[in-house]
Amino acid sequence: MDRVKKVFSGLRNLSVAEGEERRAAENKRDSDISSPDSEESDGTGSGKASGEMQAAGFATAAVASASKSKSESNSKASPSSSGIGETGGAKRPTQPTAQATGTRKHSKAHVSTNDKAVASKQQQSSATTTPCSRRLLREFQDVVRNGEIECSLIDDNLHEWEVQLTRIDPDSQLHKDMKSTGIPAITLNILFPQKYPFSPPFMRVVKPCIIGGYVMEGGAICMELLTAEGWSAAYTAESIVRQFAASLVAGKARLCQQSKSRLAYTQANAEQSFKHVVKVHQARGWFTPPKEKG
C-alpha cells in the first residue's frame, strides 16, 4: 500500500510540474507577441525553423518515395509476385536459346534432306552416262521403234526388261496351243549386268509354263549365247529374243499340261536350273540349235 501511495504521489507531483511549465510557456509567448523586436527576431527564427522543417519534410518524402518505388520494382521482379515459380523464372531466359537451337537443328535436317535429294538426282543422271546405260538405252529405243517385240522397263530400270513375245511361227504347235488357250504372248524377263555388253544378260521365261523348246525347270533357257563362253558384245537384247523364238520352234515347244508338276517360274529357280545346265554342257559340249544355226 505504501508503494502504491508513493506512485500516486509521484504522478500527482509530475502533473503539477507539467501544469506550471505549461503556464510559464504561455506567459512567455504572450510577452513575445507584445514586443515588436522580439516579434521580428522570432519571425526570423521561426521562419528559418519552418524552412528547415519544410526541407527536412521534402527530404523525408523523397526518401520515402524512392523506397516505395524500389519496393514496387522488387515486388514486380519477384517470382512469387508474378505467379511464376523459381524454376519457371530461371528457365524463361533460356527459351529463346532452345528455340534457336531447334531452328538450327531443323535447318540442318532440311539441308541434309536437300543433299540427299540432290545426290539421288545425281545418281539418276549418272545412271545414263555410263557405257552400259548408254548402250541399254539405245537398244531399248531400237526395240520400241521397231515395234515387232513389246518391251517395257521394270520400275523404270534400264537393267531389267520385261518382254512380250507375241510373234511365234504360226505353223508351230506352240502357236496353236497358245491360240487355243487364249494366251497372247510369252513373257520374258531380262536382267543386264553392270558390265553389259561385255557380260551376257540373264533371260528367263516368266509365263506360261513351257515344255521342250530348250526351256528348263524354273523357266531357265538353255542357250550357249547366254553363257560367258558363248556370249559376244556384238549381240543385242533384240537378237537374243529372236534367237529364243527360233529355238522354241526348233525344240518343238508345247504349253505345259496342268497335270505335270514342274518348278515354279521364279528368279531363284531359274538361276539354279541354269547353273546346272551350264555345268552339264561344259562337260559334254553345246549342241543347241542357236549354236548350230549361228
SULVENBEL-V265794 format. One record per pair of residues at least 4 apart in sequence whose ideal C-beta (glycine too) atoms are under 6 Angstrom apart, sorted by the first residue. I is the first residue (numbers start at 1). GAP is how many residues later the second one is. If there is no record, write none. Layout:
i:I gap:GAP
i:I gap:GAP
This chain:
i:32 gap:6
i:32 gap:10
i:38 gap:4
i:42 gap:4
i:46 gap:4
i:75 gap:6
i:79 gap:5
i:79 gap:7
i:79 gap:10
i:84 gap:4
i:84 gap:5
i:127 gap:6
i:128 gap:5
i:132 gap:62
i:132 gap:64
i:133 gap:25
i:135 gap:62
i:136 gap:22
i:136 gap:56
i:139 gap:97
i:139 gap:98
i:143 gap:6
i:143 gap:8
i:143 gap:95
i:149 gap:92
i:150 gap:14
i:151 gap:10
i:151 gap:12
i:152 gap:10
i:153 gap:4
i:154 gap:6
i:154 gap:8
i:159 gap:33
i:160 gap:31
i:161 gap:29
i:163 gap:25
i:163 gap:78
i:164 gap:21
i:165 gap:20
i:165 gap:21
i:166 gap:19
i:168 gap:4
i:168 gap:6
i:168 gap:7
i:169 gap:80
i:170 gap:5
i:172 gap:77
i:173 gap:81
i:174 gap:74
i:174 gap:79
i:177 gap:77
i:177 gap:78
i:178 gap:5
i:183 gap:25
i:187 gap:19
i:187 gap:20
i:188 gap:15
i:189 gap:15
i:189 gap:17
i:190 gap:11
i:190 gap:13
i:191 gap:11
i:192 gap:4
i:192 gap:9
i:193 gap:6
i:195 gap:4
i:197 gap:36
i:198 gap:35
i:200 gap:26
i:200 gap:31
i:203 gap:18
i:204 gap:15
i:204 gap:16
i:204 gap:66
i:205 gap:10
i:205 gap:14
i:206 gap:59
i:208 gap:47
i:209 gap:47
i:210 gap:5
i:210 gap:43
i:211 gap:43
i:211 gap:45
i:212 gap:39
i:212 gap:40
i:212 gap:41
i:212 gap:42
i:213 gap:35
i:213 gap:38
i:213 gap:40
i:214 gap:8
i:214 gap:33
i:214 gap:37
i:214 gap:74
i:216 gap:4
i:216 gap:6
i:216 gap:57
i:216 gap:61
i:217 gap:46
i:217 gap:56
i:218 gap:45
i:218 gap:51
i:218 gap:52
i:218 gap:55
i:219 gap:46
i:219 gap:51
i:220 gap:50
i:220 gap:53
i:220 gap:54
i:222 gap:55
i:223 gap:67
i:224 gap:6
i:224 gap:62
i:224 gap:64
i:224 gap:67
i:225 gap:5
i:225 gap:6
i:225 gap:65
i:227 gap:51
i:235 gap:4
i:235 gap:5
i:243 gap:47
i:247 gap:4
i:247 gap:42
i:247 gap:43
i:248 gap:5
i:250 gap:39
i:263 gap:6
i:281 gap:5
i:286 gap:5
i:289 gap:4
